[in-house]
């Protein structure tokens, strides 16, 4: 098969479009002929590598993908060849205490497709059948690939863990990335009032088109927590979605008493100082999570298929052009998801 892979960590130049053996589906697995993959910032972090990351090289990036079933391993009865599917990249063992208790994203042997396991920048991938969601025959495969990881992550963080409710005010830090645009839509779906902090007027206009109610341009006011206070009648936001990390000090200030800071990532960097007094004196909760459960995945994909959550696609590149696609993502030039045509 054709794949875009890397033999050593490094910049975009390490990505090579080349031949690689097609995987064979094991018992319980399904071989998917991918037609679309979607990028995540994690892809670039894995390509760059970090201390302690051990991969079997060459490695294939990519957590998100959609396509049709090309072959079935033994004992797979719920799918047939030709079915169109999208992938849940959250890989649990299916046996540990967490997997047995419907908390498979906390699995003791947790893996993320494309992070420690070869992923979707390829013509084929083989996965356990329960990782797949069957799509209607006419559903766009790029939209399906673009939907999976970001909606799963946003849904688990905001609805399952963060208990975001109708009528609450949520502040979302950042307007451009895939998880942030998904977060705006999830907040809109549950009926929350949405404040978006963005870095420029174009991204804020795009956030508004997805349903953001109040737009704050952080290039004009560095301490945007004051603007959140003003916008909430000096009460503060019920919840803040902060996947930047380095903005935690402002997010803690922007929350009301008893508010929740929800985080699934750290695009601005993992280490920073916070003032602990905000956490205890304001009765704040900091709620972290990664990905979501199999049940969350089915729930969000049902909403995507029903048109309640609409994936935003920024631009589509060919599989050969994966390096240029990653560069666009890493520079933050995208609004919504970047996909690869395979
Ligand atoms: Zn497990």
Boltz pocket constraint, residues with backbone or C-beta under 6 A from the ligand:
constraints:
  - pocket:
      binder: B
      contacts: [[A, 92], [A, 93], [A, 94], [A, 95], [A, 96], [A, 97], [A, 98], [A, 99], [A, 100], [A, 104], [A, 106], [A, 107], [A, 108], [A, 109], [A, 110]]
      max_distance: 6.0
